[in-house]
């Protein structure tokens, strides 16, 4: 399975969603009240901008590497889908790995691009890797603060690019989707296996507590692989879970 076609391009083109106007990805924050609903077309537009930023803005493509230090979030989904659509291998580093040495091959060399949240950039425990192109994401409803020296604001920069999904990068299913050598085909197989374990099927709507599930194979790749939609909830309030399940028409909870 080619992740660019089966996990990225088909869902974002609406090919795997029964209702193109229904949100493919919803992001909620129970602490701030923030809510973002994105249809397949809208998420595809953000992924296209992210791909354009890497391809046209940074001159990156197949064989290049990006480090991603971001939580489960709609902007993270755009970064990941955009990078893979451009053929850039992604090193995803969850918050749980902060302060731990990376065993990934080439981790001692600067990456071609870096995407990091403002919160992790300010964390004294975090060992943020070096990169040629560095972007910071605020990921909040509050106004963005002062941009750190040496970093560009992702939301500003990505907005300079078109929302038309670019032509597929010249990828094969055996190309590396992550710097450790895991291929697009292998990630696709893992995504399908996770979806099967979760009993996730086309038309399902999955509720995800983002504090408990950082790895995108759970909250992004597995749902997209089978045509399910996702509700990501930050600072999840357990007292509101039952009402949310009913209101959002949730069929699966992770």
C-alpha positions as CSV (number, residue, x, y, z in Angstrom):
1,X,0.0,0.0,0.0
2,X,1.3,3.5,-0.9
3,X,0.5,5.8,2.0
4,X,0.5,8.8,-0.3
5,X,-2.3,7.4,-2.4
6,X,-4.3,5.2,0.0
7,X,-3.8,7.1,3.2
8,X,-3.3,10.7,2.0
9,X,-4.7,11.5,-1.4
10,X,-7.8,9.4,-1.5
11,X,-9.3,10.4,1.8
12,X,-8.4,14.1,1.3
13,X,-10.0,14.0,-2.1
14,X,-13.2,12.7,-0.4
15,X,-13.0,9.3,-2.0
16,X,-13.4,7.4,1.2
17,X,-16.0,9.5,3.0
18,X,-19.6,8.8,2.5
19,X,-20.6,12.4,3.2
20,X,-18.1,15.0,1.7
21,X,-19.6,17.7,3.9
22,X,-19.2,15.8,7.1
23,X,-16.0,16.6,9.1
24,X,-13.2,14.2,8.5
25,X,-11.3,15.6,11.5
26,X,-12.6,17.5,14.4
27,X,-10.4,19.1,17.1
28,X,-11.8,20.1,20.5
29,X,-10.2,21.5,23.6
30,X,-12.3,21.2,26.7
31,X,-10.2,23.7,28.6
32,X,-10.4,26.6,26.1
33,X,-13.5,25.7,24.2
34,X,-11.6,25.7,20.9
35,X,-13.3,23.7,18.1
36,X,-12.1,23.2,14.5
37,X,-14.0,21.0,12.0
38,X,-12.3,20.0,8.8
39,X,-13.9,18.2,5.9
40,X,-11.8,16.0,3.6
41,X,-11.5,18.9,1.2
42,X,-10.5,21.4,3.9
43,X,-7.9,19.0,5.5
44,X,-6.7,18.3,2.0
45,X,-6.2,22.0,1.4
46,X,-4.1,22.4,4.6
47,X,-2.0,19.3,3.7
48,X,-1.5,20.8,0.2
49,X,-0.2,24.0,1.7
50,X,2.1,22.1,4.0
51,X,3.4,20.1,1.0
52,X,3.9,23.3,-1.0
53,X,5.8,24.9,1.9
54,X,8.2,21.9,1.9
55,X,8.5,21.5,-1.8
56,X,8.4,25.1,-3.1
57,X,9.3,27.1,0.0
58,X,12.1,24.8,1.3
59,X,13.1,22.9,-1.9
60,X,12.6,19.5,-0.2
61,X,11.3,16.2,-1.6
62,X,12.0,12.5,-1.8
63,X,15.1,11.6,0.3
64,X,14.8,14.6,2.7
65,X,13.9,14.3,6.4
66,X,11.6,16.2,8.7
67,X,11.4,16.0,12.5
68,X,8.0,16.5,14.0
69,X,7.6,17.3,17.7
70,X,3.9,18.0,17.9
71,X,0.9,16.6,19.8
72,X,-2.2,15.1,18.2
73,X,-3.8,18.2,16.6
74,X,-5.4,19.2,13.3
75,X,-2.3,21.2,12.4
76,X,-0.1,18.2,13.1
77,X,-2.3,16.2,10.7
78,X,-1.7,18.8,8.0
79,X,2.1,18.8,8.6
80,X,2.3,15.0,8.5
81,X,0.1,14.5,5.4
82,X,1.8,17.3,3.6
83,X,5.2,15.9,4.3
84,X,4.3,12.5,3.1
85,X,2.6,13.9,0.1
86,X,5.8,15.7,-0.8
87,X,7.8,12.5,-0.3
88,X,9.6,13.8,2.9
89,X,10.4,11.1,5.5
90,X,9.0,12.0,8.9
91,X,10.6,11.4,12.3
92,X,7.8,11.7,14.7
93,X,8.9,12.3,18.3
94,X,6.2,12.1,21.0
95,X,6.4,14.1,24.1
96,X,7.1,11.0,26.1
97,X,10.6,10.8,24.5
98,X,11.7,14.2,25.7
99,X,15.2,14.0,27.2
100,X,15.8,10.6,25.7
101,X,18.6,10.0,23.1
102,X,17.2,9.1,19.7
103,X,18.3,5.8,18.3
104,X,17.1,6.7,14.8
105,X,19.8,6.4,12.1
106,X,21.2,9.9,11.2
107,X,19.6,11.5,14.3
108,X,23.0,13.1,15.1
109,X,22.8,15.1,11.8
110,X,20.6,18.2,11.2
111,X,17.2,17.4,9.7
112,X,16.0,19.2,6.6
113,X,12.9,20.6,8.3
114,X,11.7,20.8,11.9
115,X,8.2,21.3,13.2
116,X,7.9,21.9,16.9
117,X,5.2,23.2,19.3
118,X,5.9,26.4,21.3
119,X,5.3,24.4,24.5
120,X,8.0,21.8,23.7
121,X,10.4,24.5,22.5
122,X,10.2,26.1,25.9
123,X,10.6,22.8,27.8
124,X,14.0,22.6,29.4
125,X,13.9,18.8,29.2
126,X,13.4,18.8,25.5
127,X,16.4,18.2,23.2
128,X,15.1,19.9,20.0
129,X,17.1,18.7,17.0
130,X,18.8,21.0,14.6
131,X,17.3,21.6,11.1
132,X,17.9,23.8,8.0
133,X,14.3,25.0,8.0
134,X,12.6,25.4,11.4
135,X,8.9,26.1,12.1
136,X,7.1,26.7,15.4
137,X,3.4,26.0,15.9
138,X,1.5,27.7,18.7
139,X,-1.4,25.2,18.5
140,X,-3.8,27.2,20.6
141,X,-6.8,29.5,20.4
142,X,-4.8,32.2,22.2
143,X,-2.9,34.8,20.2
144,X,0.5,33.7,19.1
145,X,3.4,35.1,21.1
146,X,6.8,36.3,20.0
147,X,8.5,34.1,17.5
148,X,11.7,32.4,18.8
149,X,14.9,33.5,17.1
150,X,15.7,31.2,14.2
151,X,12.2,30.0,13.7
152,X,9.4,30.9,11.3
153,X,5.7,30.8,12.3
154,X,4.2,27.8,10.5
155,X,0.7,29.1,10.3
156,X,1.9,32.3,8.6
157,X,4.3,30.6,6.2
158,X,2.0,27.7,5.2
159,X,-0.7,30.3,4.4
160,X,1.4,31.6,1.6
161,X,0.9,28.4,-0.4
162,X,-2.0,27.2,-2.5
163,X,-4.6,24.7,-1.2
164,X,-4.6,22.7,-4.4
165,X,-3.2,19.2,-3.7
166,X,0.0,19.0,-5.7
167,X,0.8,16.1,-8.1
168,X,2.1,13.0,-6.4
169,X,5.8,12.9,-5.6
170,X,7.6,10.2,-7.6
171,X,7.3,7.6,-4.8
172,X,7.2,3.9,-4.7
173,X,5.7,1.8,-1.9
174,X,9.1,0.7,-0.8
175,X,10.5,4.2,-0.3
176,X,11.1,5.2,3.3
177,X,8.3,7.1,4.9
178,X,10.4,7.6,8.1
179,X,14.1,8.0,8.5
180,X,14.4,4.6,10.2
181,X,13.6,3.0,6.8
182,X,10.0,2.0,7.5
183,X,8.4,2.1,4.0
184,X,5.1,3.6,2.9
185,X,3.8,0.1,2.3
186,X,4.8,-1.0,5.8
187,X,3.2,2.0,7.5
188,X,0.1,1.4,5.5
189,X,0.0,-2.3,6.7
190,X,0.5,-1.1,10.3
191,X,-2.3,1.4,9.9
192,X,-4.7,-1.3,8.6
193,X,-3.6,-3.7,11.4
194,X,-4.3,-1.0,14.1
195,X,-7.7,-0.3,12.5
196,X,-8.6,-4.0,12.6
197,X,-7.6,-4.2,16.3
198,X,-9.8,-1.2,17.1
199,X,-12.6,-2.7,15.0
200,X,-12.6,0.5,13.1
201,X,-14.5,0.6,9.8
202,X,-15.7,2.9,7.1
203,X,-18.2,5.4,8.4
204,X,-17.0,5.1,12.0
205,X,-16.3,8.2,14.1
206,X,-13.5,7.8,16.5
207,X,-13.1,9.8,19.7
208,X,-9.5,10.2,20.8
209,X,-8.1,11.6,24.1
210,X,-5.0,13.3,22.8
211,X,-3.2,13.1,26.1
212,X,-3.3,9.3,25.9
213,X,-2.5,8.8,22.3
214,X,0.3,10.8,20.7
215,X,1.3,8.4,17.9
216,X,-0.4,9.4,14.6
217,X,-0.8,5.8,13.5
218,X,-3.7,5.6,16.0
219,X,-5.4,9.0,15.6
220,X,-4.6,9.7,11.9
221,X,-3.4,6.8,9.7
222,X,-5.6,4.0,11.0
223,X,-8.9,6.0,10.6
224,X,-7.9,7.3,7.2
225,X,-6.9,3.9,6.0
226,X,-10.4,2.5,6.5
227,X,-12.4,5.7,5.8
228,X,-13.3,6.6,9.4
229,X,-13.5,10.2,10.8
230,X,-11.8,11.4,13.9
231,X,-12.6,13.7,16.9
232,X,-9.5,14.7,18.7
233,X,-10.1,16.1,22.2
234,X,-7.5,17.9,24.3
235,X,-7.9,18.3,28.1
236,X,-10.8,15.9,27.9
237,X,-13.4,16.3,30.6
238,X,-14.7,12.8,31.5
239,X,-17.9,14.3,32.8
240,X,-18.8,15.4,29.3
241,X,-17.9,12.1,27.5
242,X,-21.3,10.6,27.3
243,X,-22.9,13.8,26.0
244,X,-20.1,14.2,23.5
245,X,-20.5,10.7,22.2
246,X,-24.2,11.4,21.5
247,X,-23.6,14.9,20.1
248,X,-20.7,13.9,17.8
249,X,-22.2,10.6,16.8
250,X,-19.2,8.7,18.1
251,X,-19.1,5.0,17.3
252,X,-15.6,4.2,18.7
253,X,-13.6,5.5,21.6
254,X,-9.8,5.3,21.9
